[in-house]
Amino acid sequence: YWNGKIQRVRELIEFPEHSEINDRIETYRMIMTEVYKEFWNAGIIPDEETLKKNFIAAKDNPIKIIKPNSFWEYFEEFIVYKKNQLGDIRDYDNSLRKHLKKIENILGKPITFLMLKGVILEESIFNAYSKNIYVETNDPDQRFLSLTIAGHAVPVVKSVKPNDKIYAGRLPAGKTWRSTVEIEPEDKDLVLGEPVAECAYPIKVSVTREGAVFKVVMEIDAGERAGDLKALVKIPVVRPEGWKPVAITVSGKVGAELAVIPAKLVPAGIDGTSRNRLAFQLRLLAPDGGVIDPAKMKISDAGGATFELGKVEGNTLAAEVLLPKELAEKIKEGKSVSAVFSYPGAADATLTIGR
């Protein structure tokens, strides 16, 4: 008898207990809402276990909860409203009331409100919008009931400071990088969930509300392994519904890095002479600068090519590669070879020779 779409028991004659069960579910929903509001007003985003504990405590010690009016309570308010507009309201207070009571007798249950929830796809609307929802009915004279949802869509986040794309620069290996980002909501009722982070290096992210803004604190442990730093932090939007997570990206480098300039050499002509000698540079990119030492350089095999390391100028080393005739002929035919340069404490660099 369960309706998974609305998370309630179906209102069927053969299952008369549906009203009692649905009332209990609605009560629990309102208790949970009140519990969450207390955390929200205190600027706290609780975890699942904390919410559960406080919900059980509130359930065992009920707080005053204002239940929504019933259909007939709203009907009486409607009659009062019409009395202020019209002199004669017999069509409403007499005919309509009798008609509705007759429907209750036919159905064998009180008339109630049914919740129709329309979910607009995340970030599918901007500025003024109007969406139609068509509900199929059992009325032969009106097979479909048209409902319109209209409004003005505004972003839930007003700004992300200093930016939602952060360049961390080149970080020293073994150090911890820390940064704080402030999210200023456009919607004062914005509720953010627990952040989810993707990064090749260990990362910690926390989100707290401080006054009118959310503070996102990110800590990345650079470790001893040199390489590219890429992190993606996604912060779910819990309320209002239908919004993509707030995304923050971090990029940079960790530790030293060896660079080949240019990374690819394409010989202009190959004839087995000195023109098969090609020049390039090796550059050590490190957080603290530094001087490159040719004696510490290691070079992988590159199909018989030989390398000569020359003059050093700070972090830059001049070099040449000599292609033997056999290798030069292969490159002339369209093949290519690669050499990997390794330096202690730095990420490797690759030189490609050929097209």
TORTOR-141561 format. One line per field, with one value per residue (C-alpha): z, x, y; residue number from 1. Coordinates in steps of 0.001 Angstrom, whole numbers, plus 524288, in hexadecimal, padded with zeros to 5 digits. Layout:
N
c3	[Z,...]
c1	[X,...]
c2	[Y,...]
num	[NUM,...]
This chain:
355
c3	[80000,8003C,7F697,7F482,7ECFB,7F7ED,802FA,80887,809A5,7FEA6,802CB,7FF6C,804DD,806D8,80FA6,81968,821EF,817AC,81E68,82B93,8258A,81CD1,8285F,83000,824A2,8234A,831E6,83106,82556,82CC9,838BB,8301D,829D5,8371D,83B96,82F6D,830FD,83E6A,838A4,82D3E,83601,83DA3,83111,83217,82768,82EFF,82AA3,8291F,8368A,83D97,8366B,839E9,8485B,84948,84196,84B08,856A4,850D2,84D5A,85B31,860D4,85718,85411,8501C,841A3,83A02,83084,823D5,822EC,81DD1,81142,81851,820B6,8144E,80E8B,819FC,81808,809BA,80D4C,81624,80B3C,80189,80B20,80AC3,7FBED,7F8CE,7FED3,7FB4B,7FD4B,7FD0D,7F13C,7F98C,80744,8034A,7F5E0,7F5EE,803F4,800DF,7F4A9,7FC22,80704,7FCC4,7F72A,804BB,80612,7F8BE,7FBBE,80980,80EF5,8124A,807A7,8099A,802CC,7FA5F,7F8A4,7EAAB,7EA30,7DDC0,7DCF5,7D2E3,7CDC1,7D3EE,7CDB4,7C27A,7C4CE,7C599,7C897,7C5E7,7C353,7C180,7C14E,7BEFE,7C5F4,7C0C4,7CA25,7C4B6,7CB3C,7CAD5,7C6CF,7B8E1,7B6A4,7BAAE,7B87F,7BBD5,7C61B,7C29A,7CD70,7CB5A,7D34C,7D10D,7D77A,7D63F,7D790,7DE53,7E15E,7EF0D,7F03B,7EEC3,7EEF6,7F1ED,7F741,7F3C1,7E88D,7E5AC,7DDBD,7E609,7E153,7ECA0,7E569,7E779,7F508,7FC41,7FDE0,80B8C,80ED3,8117E,80938,80F80,809B1,80D9B,80433,807B9,80176,80226,7FFD4,7F799,7FE40,80CF4,80F1B,8080C,80EBD,80AA6,80D22,80FFF,805EF,7FD0D,7F850,7ED85,7EDE4,7EBAC,7F835,805CA,80759,81256,8102F,81A2E,8184C,8230F,82319,8293A,82907,81B2D,81465,8139E,815F6,80EAA,81435,80BAD,8100B,80697,80B34,8001D,80492,7FEE8,7F166,7E6FC,7DCB0,7D84E,7E29C,7DE82,7E826,7E658,7F1F2,7F084,7FAF3,7F96C,7F9EF,80367,802C8,7FA00,7F21F,7E3FC,7E3EB,7E00E,7EA9B,7EC95,7E61D,7E9CF,7E251,7E6C4,7DD97,7DEEE,7DFEE,7EB04,7ECBD,7E23E,7D3F9,7C8C7,7BBE6,7AE1A,7A4F8,79AEA,79ED1,790A9,78690,77832,76FCB,76424,75BC6,75DE1,755EB,75F6D,76170,76C86,769E6,77194,77DC6,7843C,78F6B,79AD7,7A921,7B62C,7C0A2,7CF13,7D427,7E2FB,7ED81,7F263,7E542,7E627,7DD31,7D45D,7D584,7C8E2,7D0A9,7D6F6,7CA10,7C582,7B778,7B26B,7A5C7,799A9,78E95,78E2B,78EEC,796F2,79F57,7A2DD,7AE93,7AD67,7B43B,7C0BC,7C34C,7D047,7CED0,7C023,7B987,7AB09,7A437,796F2,7916D,786C4,77DF3,777FD,76993,76BD9,77560,76C98,7615C,769C4,76DE0,75FA8,75CC8,76692,77332,7800F,78C84,79A4A,7A524,7B37D,7BBD9,7CA85,7D535,7E400,7EAA9,7DDFC,7D4FC,7C8A3,7BB54,7ADEF,7A10F,79477,787F9,77B25,77601]
c1	[80000,80BD8,80D0F,81B94,81A23,813A8,818E2,80B72,801C0,7F7D6,7EA2A,7E2D2,7D5CC,7DB3D,7E5D8,7DEBC,7EAE3,7F0EF,7EC41,7F252,7FF62,8002F,7FCF7,8081F,81184,80D7B,80F82,81D2B,82017,81C47,8243A,8303D,82DF3,82D6D,839BC,84114,83C78,842D5,84FF5,84DF8,84B18,85774,85F77,8626E,861DA,85F5B,8639C,85A3B,85CE1,85AD2,84DFC,84959,84C8B,84592,839E7,83813,83922,82EF2,8260E,82698,8245C,81AE2,81C28,81093,80E5F,8046C,7FDB4,7F86F,7E9DD,7E0C8,7D90F,7CCA9,7D3F8,7D909,7CB53,7C5D2,7D070,7CCB2,7BE56,7C23C,7CAB0,7BF54,7B605,7BEC5,7BE07,7B00A,7A2FE,79D26,7A5E0,79B7E,7A20B,7AE17,7A8F8,79D6A,79E9C,7AD5A,7AD78,7A2CE,7A9FC,7B6A6,7AFB1,7A960,7B6CE,7BB7C,7B005,7B309,7C171,7BF04,7C9CF,7CC20,7D0A0,7DEF8,7E997,7F2F0,800AA,80512,813A6,81992,8285F,82EF5,83BBF,84783,84B98,841F4,83B27,84001,8392E,82A6D,824D2,817CD,8160D,80996,80667,7FB9D,7F4C0,7EC3A,7DEDD,7D359,7CA1D,7C53D,7C2A0,7D04F,7DA27,7E5BB,7E706,7F0E3,7F8D3,8029F,80EE6,81425,81E1D,82B4C,83774,84338,8503F,8514B,85F54,8623F,8710A,87C99,8884F,89328,88F4D,88996,895E6,8A228,8B02C,8B89E,8C57C,8D0FD,8D0A3,8DCA6,8DC53,8D8A9,8D13A,8C2C9,8BB71,8AFD1,8A5DB,898A5,88DB9,88186,87474,86AA4,85CC5,852C9,8483F,8484C,84261,84D87,851A3,85E42,86185,86E0F,878CA,87E43,88C5E,89428,8A2FA,8AEEC,8B4B0,8AE7E,8A467,89B8B,88FF6,886C1,87AF7,87584,86BEC,870AE,8665D,861D7,86C83,87163,87FDB,88674,893A7,89C32,8A8C3,8B132,8BCE1,8C6AC,8CEA6,8DBEC,8D73E,8D918,8CE9F,8C296,8B905,8AACF,89F9D,890ED,88844,87989,87074,8627A,85734,84D7B,843A9,83E0A,83CDA,840A7,84DE0,85B16,86599,86E21,87B0A,8888D,894B4,8A2CF,8AE69,8BD00,8C99C,8CFD0,8DE82,8E8B7,8E679,8EFBF,8EBD8,8F109,8F0CF,8EBDF,8E535,8E55A,8F03F,8ED0E,8F95D,8F8C9,900F6,907E9,913C3,91D29,92525,9265C,91889,91451,9194C,90DAE,90E19,9049E,90438,9016C,8FB9D,8F9B5,8ED22,8ED4B,8E5F1,8F2BA,8F9AC,90685,911DE,91150,91C8D,91FAE,92654,91956,911FF,90DC1,90963,9021B,90594,90014,9028C,91138,91121,91BF1,91ADD,924B6,9224A,9285F,92870,920D0,91A47,91333,907EC,90A05,912E8,91658,91674,91772,9130B,91AA4,9131B,91ABB,91868,90FBF,906FC,906A9,901B2,8F6B2,8F298,8F300,8E94B,8DFC9,8E358,8E695,8EE1E,8ED2C,8F6F6,8F347,8FB94,8FBD9,90104,900DB,8F4E7,8EEA3,8E40F,8E98C,8E963,8E829,8EE4B,8E84D,8F066,8E917,8DBA3]
c2	[80000,808F3,81435,81624,822CA,82A7B,821F3,81F6E,81417,813AD,817F3,80B7F,806D3,7F916,7FEAF,8079E,80947,8124C,81EB4,81B3E,81760,82372,82C4F,8263F,827F9,83630,83840,83282,83B1D,84758,8432D,84149,84E92,85537,84E13,8523C,8604A,860E8,85D04,86648,871E8,86EBD,86E9D,85FFB,855AC,84902,83B8C,8301D,82A46,8373D,83985,82BDB,82D91,83AAA,83593,82A2B,83370,83C95,83129,82BCD,83976,83F6B,84DBB,855EB,85457,85C1F,852FE,85864,85B07,85096,8521F,8564D,8602F,86679,865AF,86D65,877A4,87810,87A94,885DD,88B59,88A94,8912E,89D17,89D32,89969,89C1C,88EF7,88317,87866,87246,8700F,86E37,865D5,85F8C,85D76,85898,84E90,84A4D,84818,840C9,8381A,83507,83138,827B9,821D1,82043,81B89,82444,832A3,83BC5,83EDF,84673,83EDB,843F4,845C5,847B9,84D1C,84C44,854EF,84F93,855D5,862B1,860EB,86DEF,87BD4,888BB,8888F,87AFA,8742A,8655D,85D9D,850E1,84828,83EDC,833F7,832DD,8296D,83453,8314F,83FC4,843CB,83902,84199,84C27,856BA,85D06,867EC,86A59,877F7,880A1,88702,87E97,8846C,87DCE,8783B,87D07,88B84,88A81,881A1,8891F,88A32,8810F,873AF,8709E,8717B,87072,86BDB,86DFF,864E1,85EF0,859EB,84B11,8469C,85311,85554,85F2C,865F3,86F2D,874D4,8780C,87FC4,87C9C,8879A,8828F,889B8,881B6,8841E,8769F,86FC1,86321,85C66,84E1F,846C9,849B6,83F22,840B5,83A32,83B80,832F4,83890,83769,84241,846E5,84FFB,855EF,85ECC,86774,8729A,87F34,889AB,88C43,88463,87667,8742E,86915,8653E,85C7A,855D9,84E05,84609,84772,83BAE,8384E,8343D,83EA0,84058,847DA,84C7A,84B91,84BC3,84CAA,85006,84E6A,853C9,84EB8,85856,8523B,85D4A,8624F,855D8,85415,85AD9,8559E,85504,860EC,85D1C,86219,85DF8,85ECF,85D48,85E8B,856E1,84F39,84ED7,850E4,84DBC,84B8B,851D2,84F78,85B3B,85875,84BC0,846FC,847C9,8462C,845A0,84EF0,845CC,838D7,8353C,82ED3,83B3E,844F4,8498A,83D89,84473,84B57,8552B,85675,85AB5,85440,85CFC,859FF,8601E,86050,8680C,86DEA,86F38,867D7,86483,85893,84EC4,84742,83C6A,838AE,8378D,82A11,82776,81B90,81497,81B24,8119C,813E1,822B8,828D5,834FD,83F5B,84833,855A1,862BA,86550,87258,871E6,8685B,8667F,85C9B,85D20,84FE1,8495B,83C5D,83557,82C25,820C8,81E3A,81242,81987,82579,81D22,8178E,82537,8295C,81E64,8243E,81D2A,823C8,820C2,8261E,82869,829E1,8330F,830A3,8397D,83710,83CC4,84147,83C0F,835ED,83C83,83647,83A77,83567,8352D,833C8,836D4]
num	[1,2,3,4,5,6,7,8,9,10,11,12,13,14,15,16,17,18,19,20,21,22,23,24,25,26,27,28,29,30,31,32,33,34,35,36,37,38,39,40,41,42,43,44,45,46,47,48,49,50,51,52,53,54,55,56,57,58,59,60,61,62,63,64,65,66,67,68,69,70,71,72,73,74,75,76,77,78,79,80,81,82,83,84,85,86,87,88,89,90,91,92,93,94,95,96,97,98,99,100,101,102,103,104,105,106,107,108,109,110,111,112,113,114,115,116,117,118,119,120,121,122,123,124,125,126,127,128,129,130,131,132,133,134,135,136,137,138,139,140,141,142,143,144,145,146,147,148,149,150,151,152,153,154,155,156,157,158,159,160,161,162,163,164,165,166,167,168,169,170,171,172,173,174,175,176,177,178,179,180,181,182,183,184,185,186,187,188,189,190,191,192,193,194,195,196,197,198,199,200,201,202,203,204,205,206,207,208,209,210,211,212,213,214,215,216,217,218,219,220,221,222,223,224,225,226,227,228,229,230,231,232,233,234,235,236,237,238,239,240,241,242,243,244,245,246,247,248,249,250,251,252,253,254,255,256,257,258,259,260,261,262,263,264,265,266,267,268,269,270,271,272,273,274,275,276,277,278,279,280,281,282,283,284,285,286,287,288,289,290,291,292,293,294,295,296,297,298,299,300,301,302,303,304,305,306,307,308,309,310,311,312,313,314,315,316,317,318,319,320,321,322,323,324,325,326,327,328,329,330,331,332,333,334,335,336,337,338,339,340,341,342,343,344,345,346,347,348,349,350,351,352,353,354,355]
